[in-house]
Amino acid sequence: MRVLQISKFFPPVMGGIEAVAWELSEGLAEAGITADVLCANQALRTTHERAPAGYTVHRAASLGTLLATSMAPAMAWLLKRAASRYDVMHVHMPDPMAALALRVAQPRCPLVVHWHSDVIRQRAALKLYQPLQTWLLARADAVIATSQAYAASSEPLRPWQHKVRVIPIGISDNHSAACSQKAAAIRQQFRGRRIVFALGRMTYYKGFDVLIEAATTLAEHTAVVIGGDGELLEHYRKQAARLGLAGKVHLPGHISDDDLASYFEACDVFCMPSTVRAEAYGVAIVEAMVMGKPIVASDITGSGVPWVNVDGQTGYNVPVGQPAALSAALNRLLEDDVLRSQLGAAARQRYQAEFNRALMTQRIGELYAGLRAPGP
């Protein structure tokens, strides 16, 4: 079987969807299924590269981005030329450029739509995009939702529930001896203080302003490290300085892939303070679970986040946008070594039982096997 994944970008360009596309290509390769990738480049040229696992990544020339959409019309041409070579198309959404490429190319093989999130903020653009989105969901042979909570709350998916299959995101265990060595260095950098780690793009829905506000009432022996880059990074740095938290809240910017796992290992608690359903799942929560860390997250209605992080079992889910509640949950974990250890161990067990890459790959492989090519 040959599969073509269609994604907005692909590593080394990183994001939640890109990480899932990479994990799936790697996992399918291990299972003997070739899963090539078609995505947008970040330059005005088309490239083709062979991954060590054996699949090919096609990066279509791009003119840049508009309204968070990659302008890569070459994707349609590449897809039309390559479509006959594949048994299944697997597209990660939301991505208007990918949907347009599929509409133009009209591949005849089965089509799987991986629904990571509704379009939340770009409401004006959605009015233009909605007919294409509706066509894509109508054309799809199957729709993957990452949690039952999100599938049930998604307005665009409502007419297509008969096509929906819930398959949680799974990731690989990236712990290593080198990771532990770097983690020890990170702990030494913060001189033995308890570390709260948060990670994500510095954008409106991540709720890092709530975490910074909550840090004003965290125990003094705490260091809050918020990793990631984006348009609000300087705004958050100024907020921390204004609140007198320069020595307590640290915003280092982008953390390299080589160092990221070490931050998860070094921390005592992972925090995801996101505020809206644009945070549909929380892959970073699963990354923390790999390292056996308890989580404090937001109880976002209609999101998969409160399902991934089971309240009272793997951590705590607190009301959205409330610094006092966030601080109270964090302090409870930071001050109780036994509780932190118990919830962290349960988080690791939940990762192994539900969110590992092998399980996600197996479930998606079974989905592929059950599909039939459309008739004439």
C-alpha positions in Angstrom: 0.0 0.0 0.0 1.2 3.5 -0.8 -0.2 6.5 1.1 0.3 10.2 0.4 -0.1 12.5 3.4 -0.9 16.1 2.6 0.1 18.6 5.2 0.5 22.4 5.5 4.2 21.9 6.4 6.4 19.1 7.6 9.5 19.0 9.9 11.9 20.6 10.3 9.0 23.1 10.2 7.3 22.2 13.5 3.8 22.5 14.9 1.2 20.2 16.3 -0.1 19.0 12.9 3.4 18.7 11.5 4.5 16.5 14.4 1.5 14.2 13.8 2.3 13.9 10.1 5.9 13.0 10.9 5.0 10.5 13.6 2.5 8.8 11.2 5.0 8.7 8.2 7.6 7.2 10.5 5.2 4.7 12.2 3.8 3.6 8.8 7.3 3.0 7.5 8.0 0.8 10.5 4.8 -1.1 9.6 5.9 -1.6 6.0 3.6 1.0 4.5 5.2 3.8 2.4 3.6 7.2 3.4 5.1 10.0 1.3 4.3 13.6 2.1 3.2 16.6 0.1 3.4 19.9 1.8 4.2 23.6 1.2 7.8 24.8 1.1 8.9 28.0 2.8 10.7 29.2 -0.3 9.9 29.8 -3.9 11.1 26.5 -5.1 9.9 22.9 -5.2 12.1 20.3 -3.5 12.0 16.5 -3.2 13.9 14.7 -0.4 14.2 11.2 0.8 13.7 10.6 4.5 16.0 8.0 6.2 12.9 5.8 6.8 12.3 5.5 3.1 9.5 7.9 2.3 9.7 11.0 0.1 8.8 14.5 1.2 7.6 16.8 -1.7 7.7 20.5 -0.7 5.8 22.7 -3.2 7.1 26.1 -4.1 5.4 28.8 -1.9 4.7 32.5 -2.4 4.4 33.0 1.3 1.3 33.0 3.7 -1.9 34.9 3.7 -4.4 34.6 6.6 -2.3 31.8 8.0 -2.7 29.9 4.7 0.4 28.9 2.7 0.1 30.2 -0.9 1.6 27.1 -2.7 -0.4 26.6 -6.0 2.3 24.1 -7.1 0.7 21.7 -4.6 -2.2 21.1 -7.0 0.1 20.4 -10.0 2.2 18.0 -8.0 -0.8 16.2 -6.6 -2.5 15.8 -10.0 0.8 14.4 -11.5 1.3 12.0 -8.6 -2.2 10.9 -7.6 -2.4 7.7 -9.7 0.6 6.3 -7.8 -1.2 6.2 -4.4 -3.8 3.9 -2.9 -4.9 6.3 -0.2 -4.8 10.1 0.3 -4.6 11.4 3.9 -5.0 15.1 4.3 -4.5 17.0 7.6 -6.9 19.9 8.1 -7.4 22.8 8.5 -5.4 23.7 5.4 -7.3 25.5 2.6 -4.4 25.1 0.2 -4.4 21.3 0.6 -8.2 21.3 0.1 -7.9 23.4 -3.0 -5.2 21.1 -4.4 -7.4 18.0 -3.9 -10.3 19.8 -5.6 -8.2 20.6 -8.6 -6.5 17.2 -8.8 -9.6 15.1 -8.2 -7.8 11.9 -7.1 -9.8 8.7 -7.6 -8.3 6.8 -4.6 -9.9 6.8 -1.1 -9.5 10.0 0.8 -9.0 10.3 4.6 -9.5 13.7 6.2 -7.6 14.1 9.5 -9.6 16.8 11.4 -7.3 18.4 13.9 -9.3 21.6 14.5 -12.2 23.7 13.3 -11.3 27.1 11.9 -11.8 29.2 15.0 -10.4 32.7 14.5 -10.4 33.4 10.8 -14.2 33.8 10.5 -14.1 36.1 7.5 -11.8 33.8 5.6 -14.0 30.9 6.6 -16.9 32.3 4.6 -14.8 32.1 1.4 -13.4 28.7 2.4 -16.5 27.0 3.6 -17.8 25.7 0.3 -14.4 24.0 -0.3 -14.4 22.6 3.2 -17.9 21.2 2.7 -16.8 19.6 -0.6 -13.8 18.0 1.1 -15.9 16.5 3.9 -18.5 15.2 1.4 -15.8 13.7 -0.8 -14.0 12.1 2.2 -14.3 8.3 2.6 -13.4 8.7 6.3 -12.8 11.5 8.8 -10.4 11.1 11.7 -11.2 13.1 14.8 -8.6 13.1 17.6 -11.1 12.9 20.4 -14.8 12.1 20.9 -15.2 15.4 22.7 -14.0 17.4 19.7 -15.9 15.3 17.2 -19.1 15.9 19.1 -18.6 19.7 19.5 -17.4 20.4 15.9 -20.1 22.2 13.9 -18.5 21.4 10.5 -18.4 17.7 11.4 -22.0 17.5 12.5 -23.5 16.3 9.1 -20.7 13.8 8.6 -20.7 11.9 11.9 -21.3 8.6 10.1 -17.8 9.0 8.6 -16.0 10.0 11.8 -13.6 7.6 13.4 -11.9 8.7 16.7 -8.2 7.9 16.7 -6.2 9.7 19.4 -2.8 11.2 18.4 0.1 9.0 19.4 3.8 10.0 19.6 7.1 8.2 20.0 9.0 7.8 23.3 11.9 10.2 22.7 13.7 9.7 26.1 17.4 9.1 25.9 20.5 9.2 28.0 21.6 12.4 26.3 18.2 13.9 27.1 18.7 13.1 30.8 22.2 14.8 30.8 20.7 18.0 29.3 17.8 17.8 31.8 20.3 17.7 34.7 22.0 20.8 33.2 18.6 22.6 33.0 17.8 21.8 36.6 21.3 23.1 37.6 20.6 26.3 35.7 17.5 27.0 37.9 19.4 26.1 41.1 17.1 23.4 42.3 13.9 25.3 42.1 10.7 23.5 41.1 10.2 24.0 37.4 6.8 24.6 35.7 7.2 24.1 32.0 4.8 25.4 29.3 5.3 25.2 25.5 3.7 26.6 22.4 3.5 29.2 19.8 3.2 32.7 21.3 -0.3 33.4 20.0 -3.7 34.4 21.3 -5.2 31.1 22.4 -2.3 29.6 24.3 -3.2 31.5 27.5 0.4 32.3 28.5 -0.7 35.7 29.9 -2.9 33.7 32.4 0.1 31.6 33.4 2.3 34.7 33.9 -0.4 36.2 36.1 -0.7 33.0 38.0 3.1 33.1 38.6 2.6 36.0 41.0 1.2 33.7 43.6 3.3 30.6 43.0 5.7 29.5 45.7 8.9 31.5 45.6 11.1 28.5 45.0 9.4 28.0 41.5 10.7 28.8 38.1 8.2 29.1 35.2 9.7 28.4 31.8 7.5 29.1 28.8 9.1 27.9 25.5 8.2 28.9 22.0 8.3 31.8 19.5 5.7 33.9 17.9 4.1 37.3 17.6 3.3 37.8 21.3 6.7 36.8 22.7 7.8 40.3 23.4 4.4 41.2 24.8 4.6 38.4 27.3 8.2 39.3 28.3 7.0 42.9 29.0 4.1 41.5 31.1 6.5 39.4 33.2 8.8 42.4 33.7 5.8 44.7 34.6 4.7 42.2 37.3 8.2 42.0 38.7 8.7 38.4 37.6 11.9 38.7 35.7 13.7 36.2 37.9 10.7 33.8 38.2 9.2 33.7 34.6 11.6 32.8 31.8 10.7 33.1 28.1 13.7 31.7 26.2 12.0 31.8 22.8 12.3 28.9 20.4 13.6 25.6 21.9 15.4 23.4 19.5 14.2 19.9 18.7 17.4 18.5 20.2 16.7 20.2 23.6 12.9 19.9 23.8 12.6 16.5 25.4 15.2 17.6 28.0 12.9 20.4 29.1 10.0 18.0 29.5 12.2 15.7 31.6 13.7 18.6 33.7 10.3 20.1 34.7 8.3 19.1 37.8 4.9 20.0 36.3 3.8 20.7 32.7 1.2 23.5 32.2 -1.2 24.1 29.3 -3.2 27.2 30.1 -4.9 27.5 26.7 -8.2 29.4 26.5 -10.2 28.4 23.4 -11.0 25.3 21.3 -8.2 26.2 18.9 -6.3 24.1 21.4 -8.1 21.0 20.1 -6.0 18.2 21.7 -2.7 19.3 23.2 0.1 17.2 21.8 2.5 18.8 24.2 0.5 17.2 27.1 1.3 13.8 25.6 5.0 14.8 25.4 4.9 15.5 29.1 3.2 12.2 29.7 6.0 10.4 28.0 8.3 11.8 30.7 6.0 10.9 33.5 5.1 14.5 34.4 1.8 15.6 35.9 -0.2 18.2 34.0 -2.2 21.3 34.9 -4.4 22.3 31.9 -7.5 24.3 31.1 -10.9 22.7 31.2 -11.8 23.9 27.6 -15.4 23.0 26.7 -15.6 21.0 23.4 -11.8 20.4 23.3 -10.0 17.1 23.7 -7.6 18.6 26.3 -9.7 17.7 29.4 -10.0 14.1 28.0 -6.3 13.7 27.3 -5.4 15.0 30.8 -7.7 13.2 33.2 -8.6 15.4 36.1 -7.4 13.9 39.4 -5.6 11.0 37.7 -2.9 12.5 35.4 -3.1 16.1 36.7 -5.8 18.8 37.1 -8.0 20.7 34.7 -8.9 24.2 35.9 -11.4 26.8 34.8 -10.3 28.6 31.6 -8.7 32.0 32.1 -8.5 32.0 35.9 -5.0 32.7 37.2 -6.0 32.0 40.8 -7.3 28.5 40.0 -4.3 27.8 37.9 -1.9 28.9 40.6 -3.7 26.8 43.2 -3.5 23.6 41.2 0.2 24.2 40.4 1.1 25.0 44.0 -0.7 21.8 45.2 1.5 19.7 42.9 4.7 21.6 43.5 4.4 21.3 47.3 3.4 17.6 47.5 6.2 15.3 46.2 4.1 12.1 46.7 1.1 13.4 44.8 3.3 14.7 42.0 5.0 11.3 41.7 1.6 9.5 41.7 0.0 11.6 39.1 3.2 11.6 36.9 3.3 7.8 37.0 -0.4 7.7 36.0 0.4 10.1 33.1 3.1 7.8 31.9 0.8 4.8 32.1 -1.9 6.7 30.1 0.6 7.5 27.4 1.6 3.9 27.1 -2.0 2.6 27.0 -3.5 5.3 24.7 -1.2 7.7 23.1 1.8 5.8 21.8 2.7 6.0 18.1 2.5 2.2 17.4 -1.2 2.3 18.5 -2.1 5.3 16.4 -0.3 3.7 13.4 -2.1 0.4 13.9 -5.5 2.1 14.1 -4.9 4.2 11.0 -3.6 1.2 9.1 -6.8 -0.7 9.9 -8.8 2.3 8.7 -6.9 2.3 5.4 -7.4 -1.4 4.9 -11.2 -1.0 5.3 -11.5 1.7 2.6 -12.6 1.0 -1.0 -11.7 3.1 -4.0 -14.7 5.1 -5.4 -16.5 3.6 -8.3 -16.6 5.1 -11.9 
